[in-house]
Amino acid sequence: MDVPFLSLRDVNARYVDELKAAAARVIDSGWYIMGDELAAFEREFAAYCGVGHAVGVGNGLDALSLILRGYKEMGRLRDGDEVIVPGNTFIATFLAISANRLVPVPVEPDPATCNIDPAHVAAAVGTRTRAIMPVHLYGQLADMAALADIADRHRLLLIEDAAQAHGASDGARRAGAFGDAAGFSFFPAKNLGALGDGGAVVTNDDELAARVTALRNYGSEVKYHHLYQGLNSRLDEMQAAMLRVKLAHLDEEVARRRQVARRYRDGIRHPQIALPRVQAEERHAWHLFVVRCAQRDALRDHLGAHGVQSQVHYPVPAHRQPAYASLHDAQLPVTEQMHREVLSLPMSPVMGEEAIARVIDACNAFGGAA
Ligand SMILES: *Cc1c(COP(=O)(O)O)cnc(C)c1O
């Protein structure tokens, strides 16, 4: 049998009794949207992140988008304002910006960490720049101290795309607690995954939390009275109940991910396979274990032939997508090289020793391009 890239069935099987009990509680309650489970999860997730507010929303894209929309309603952002983003990220980071008639300005990552390079951010700040949206890519914290410096100096909003980084920390603060606000995704494959779609906005900003709380629910604070032209993007009771079960196990799962990563980093020894660079153990929550290889596609085929599944995060950068023709002229050679070289190995909190060893052995047996 193949070593799967990720088996969500196995991940959730460990909690099946708890999940079924939580589902039964919701079914029996007769209350399915905006109830006690959501309120409890919002309290618990805010406490986990160490922030004042968590607002449950429909998915991670909406979490990011609603932060920007909230700041627009507060007068902090206007149409045409620029938001600096890493060139190498999932498309959602860009989509959240353009959906609000703001302009994504992609900059190069630091090739060592794959995270946005503060020097490039500083160089990209212009007269229309109003925000920086770093991504804690693959689960490793971006250089938030350097980015906060730049944001302070230029009075920019600092908004974390924390969709991959539940549980990453610098020892003092967790992902989600570094900027003005952060967006999380609870897509099933994320470190904290629901059994469907979900997301959250976390922030210490009382006013932003109030705006997002209204915006996610038709722009309404009082039923049938509408302050904003909002949307319907709520975290439902069933998903909130599933997430409460899984949040209680998150730290233990992240610890297990770190053990798998440690085994890979100790065991994979190959001159053509570059291992991920880690700044400090606690800063990486290992949503993905991403190696780099000049013959990436050959490595992927080789692993497949040895029964090891792998994926590419991501094959085409946003500025090369048909959806972003306006950015086709962007010069981002580091970003483009990264998209050619990255390969994600199997990673999950349920990987057994045998599967880990098979991945390591298959990598070490790579013969390079034929
Ligand atoms: C998953 C992800 C999102 C979007 O989350 P969804 O819940 O799928 O909408 C945003 N940004 C990054 C970096 C992601 O990995």
Ligand as a Chemical Component Dictionary entry (heavy atoms), coordinates in Angstrom:
data_LIG
# 
_chem_comp.id                   LIG 
_chem_comp.type                 NON-POLYMER 
_chem_comp.pdbx_formal_charge   0 
_chem_comp.three_letter_code    LIG 
# 
loop_
_chem_comp_atom.comp_id 
_chem_comp_atom.atom_id 
_chem_comp_atom.alt_atom_id 
_chem_comp_atom.type_symbol 
_chem_comp_atom.charge 
_chem_comp_atom.model_Cartn_x 
_chem_comp_atom.model_Cartn_y 
_chem_comp_atom.model_Cartn_z 
_chem_comp_atom.pdbx_ordinal 
LIG C1 C1 C 0 -6.041  27.174 2.833 1  
LIG C2 C2 C 0 -5.499  28.548 2.688 2  
LIG C3 C3 C 0 -6.338  29.681 2.571 3  
LIG C4 C4 C 0 -7.824  29.588 2.337 4  
LIG O1 O1 O 0 -8.554  28.815 3.190 5  
LIG P1 P1 P 0 -9.934  28.152 2.701 6  
LIG O2 O2 O 0 -10.570 27.725 3.985 7  
LIG O3 O3 O 0 -9.602  27.015 1.810 8  
LIG O4 O4 O 0 -10.726 29.212 2.023 9  
LIG C5 C5 C 0 -5.764  30.923 2.557 10 
LIG N1 N1 N 0 -4.428  31.086 2.620 11 
LIG C6 C6 C 0 -3.589  30.033 2.710 12 
LIG C7 C7 C 0 -2.120  30.293 2.789 13 
LIG C8 C8 C 0 -4.095  28.732 2.731 14 
LIG O5 O5 O 0 -3.243  27.703 2.804 15 
# 
loop_
_chem_comp_bond.comp_id 
_chem_comp_bond.atom_id_1 
_chem_comp_bond.atom_id_2 
_chem_comp_bond.value_order 
_chem_comp_bond.pdbx_ordinal 
LIG C1 C2 SING 1  
LIG C2 C3 SING 2  
LIG C2 C8 DOUB 3  
LIG C3 C4 SING 4  
LIG C3 C5 DOUB 5  
LIG C4 O1 SING 6  
LIG O1 P1 SING 7  
LIG P1 O2 DOUB 8  
LIG P1 O3 SING 9  
LIG P1 O4 SING 10 
LIG C5 N1 SING 11 
LIG N1 C6 DOUB 12 
LIG C6 C7 SING 13 
LIG C6 C8 SING 14 
LIG C8 O5 SING 15 
# 
